Amino acid sequence: MNAPALNVRAAVTEAEWALRVDLAACYRLVARFGWDDLIFTHISARVPGPEHHFLINPYGMLFDEVTASSLVKVDLQGGKVLDSPYEINPAGFTIHSAIHAARDDAQCVLHVHSVNGVAVSAKSRGVQPISQHSIFVLSSLGYHDYEGVALNEDEKPRLVRDLGDKKFLMLRNHGLLTVGTSVADAFVSMYLFETTCMIQVRAQGGGDELIELDSAIVDGAQAQWRQVTRGAGGTLAWPALLRRLDRTDPSYRD
């Protein structure tokens, strides 16, 4: 794909440019951690301001190719609101637009088809309380049954209902989704979610009976998370993750 003809940085606010850099970094990190599925999932972020505008990836671009300038700005219907040579996948925005419209705190919606996540989503019990990582997920987890490829507008109310006010949503037979008040929070939540699934898949591969944690521990997990992160959530790890990207390939900032 060719570079955009428009000087995007000159056409947007500083706040939007900062968001574009963070979102492009998130795409690169998802690729680096191996959660991408070629071009077939999406991460979206709400643009600062009164308009309901969002940033999403150009359809056809690998996640490790995404840059701040190449992200496409769209409205809730997936229509472009800033000139761009790139198109988006309207079907891919179905899930994201439903959540953004329903949740003011959903500044970023991150959806992946990670192998471990899909494997656990196909288990009747879903996520089990067998690791420290899992308690943070289970304390704010919803499930949504598979209805086929997310093309139908009438699925949106059920998606919103099943997510509720939670941060984690397991899409049955499909994948994982997190929401965050920032790109950083959504990414760190996905790290917890996918790591939880990876641990569970590996643990279930052995012959021993799994040791499950007491439900009281899960009930207190959110308070413990706030204490461990000093209330900073994902932003505590985010600067370090950006430094990791900058050491190897800072082109996401372009």
N, C-alpha and C positions, 0 to 999 in steps of 0.2 A: 504493500500500500504506500502511496506517495504521501509526503508531509502535507499538512493543511496549508492552503494558500493564505488563509486569514491569520493575522497575528493575534492569536487567541489571548495572550497575556495582556495585550494592549486593549482588548475589547471587553475585559471583565474586571470586576473589582478585585482588590487585594485579598479580600476574604474568600472570594470564589477561587482565586488562583491558589491560595493556601490549601483549600479543600481539594482542588484538582491534584496538587502534589501528593497529598495524603492518600487520595483514592488511587492514583496511579501506583504509588508505593504499595498499597494493599494488593493490587492485582499482581505486581511483581512478587510479593511475598507469598501469595497463594500459589503461584507457579513454583517458587523456590521450595516450598514445603511439600509440593507434589499433590496438591488438592485440586488442581485444575483438571478439566475434562475437555482437552483441546480448546474449542471456542464456545462450549455449550452451557456455561453457567454465567452468572452475572453478580456484580456488586454495584449497588446504587447508593447515591448520597444526595441528601437534600441541599440545594444551594441556599446560602444565607439570603434572607430578604423576605418580603411579604408574598412574593409570587410562589406558587407551587411548581417550582422547577427543580429538576434532578439531573445528576450526571450519571452516565452509564457507558459501558464499553462499546466501541465500534464492533459491529458484528463481522466476524471473519478475521479479527486480529487475535493472535495468541496473547495470553496474559503477560508473557514476558516481553511483549512488544508495546504494551500500552504506555502512553506518556500523558502528562498533564494536558498538553494541547490536543491530543487526539480524542479525549473523552467527549462524548456528545451530550449537549444540554437539551433536555426534553421537558414537556409538560406531563400532566398525569395521564394523558391519553397516548403518550409516547411520540407525540409530534415534536419535531425539532423547533427550538426557539432561538437558536444561534446558528448561523451559517456553518455548515460542516460538509466536507466531501464524503463523510462516512455515514452509513446507515446503521440502524440498530435492529435488533430482533424484537418486533412488537410482542410476540408471544412470550419472549423471555422477560418482558417487563410486566406481565400480568400479575405475577405473585408480588413483585416489588411495589407496583402502584397500589395494590390493595392495602398493603401494610402501611406504606407511607401516608395514604389517605386517612387511615383509621387511627394511626398512632403518631401524635405530635412529637413524642420522644424518639421515634424511629428515624434518627438522622441518617443512619446507614443501615442497609439491609444486605447481608452477605449470604449467598446461597452457593453450595458446592455439591458435587456428586462424588465425593471422596470414596475410595473403595471400602475403607473400614466403616465409614458412615452409612453407606448403602447396605453393607452386610448386616450391621446392627439394626437398621431400619426394617429389615426383613424378618427379624426375630419377633416372636409374639410378645415377649416381655419387654422388648426394647432395651433401654439402658438399665443396667443393674448396678446396685450400690456396692461395688467391689474395689473401688480405688478412691484415693483422696481427690483426684480430678473429678470423679463422677459425682461427688456430693454437691459441688458447685453447679453442675449441670442439672441434677435432679431437683434442686431447690427452686428451679425456675424453668421447667420443661413442659412443653405441650406436644401433642401428636396430631398429625393430620393424615387421614387415610388417602391412599392413592386413587385418583379419579382419571388417570390417563395424563397425557402431556397437557400442561397447563395452558390451554388455549381458550377455555370458555369463561366468559365474564361471570356466569352464574356461580362459579366456584369461589369467587372472591369472598362472599360473606362467610363461607365455611372456613376458609383460611384464616380470616380475621377472628372468627369465633374460637378456633382451635388454638391460635396463638394467645389470645386474651392479652393479659398484661405481662406475659413472660418474655424472657430474653432468648430462649432456645426453643426451636421447633424442629421436631423430627418428622420429615415427610416420608411416610411409610413407603417402602419399596422404591425410594426415590433419592433421598439425600438429607442434608443438614441445612439449617438456616439459623442465623443469629441476627438480632437487632441490637443497635447500640446508639447511645447519645452522641457518639463520635465514630469516625472510622477506626480509631485506635481501639475503642471498646468492643466494636463488632469483631475486629480481628482477633483480639485476645480471647474473646468468648468462643470464637471458632477454634482457636488453638486448644482450648479446654475441651470442647465438644469432640473434635476429631481425635485428640489424644485419649479421651475417655473411651471412644469406640475402638481405637487401636489396642489399648490395654485389654479391653473385654474380648476382642477377637482372639488375641494371643492367649489369654487366660482360659478361654473356652476350648482352645485347641489341645489342652492337656487332659489327663484322665481324672485328676483329683476334683473333689467337690469344692466349689467356690465358697469363700468366706464372705458373707454379706454384712455390710455395716448397719448399725442400728438406725432406725428411722429418726431418732432424736438427734443424731449427728447431722443428718440431712437437714432437719428443721432449723438447725443453727448455722448452716453453712453460709448464708448470705451475710450475716453479721461477722463471721470469721473472715470472709473475703474482704469486707470493708476494712477490717483491722489489718490484715496482711498487706493490703495495697495502700494503706493509709488514706483510704477514700479516693485514691487517684484512678482506680480501675486500670483500663488499658493504657492510659497515658504514661504510666510509670515505666512500662516496657517499650513504648513506642519510639522514643528518641534513640534507644539502643538499636532497635530494628532498622531505623533509617540509617544509622551509622553503618550497619552491616551492609545495606544496599549501596551506600555511597562508596564503600571501600572497593566494591567490585564493579558496579555499573550504575552511575548516577544519572543515566539518560532518562529515567522515569520523570525527572524534573523538567524535561524539555517541553 
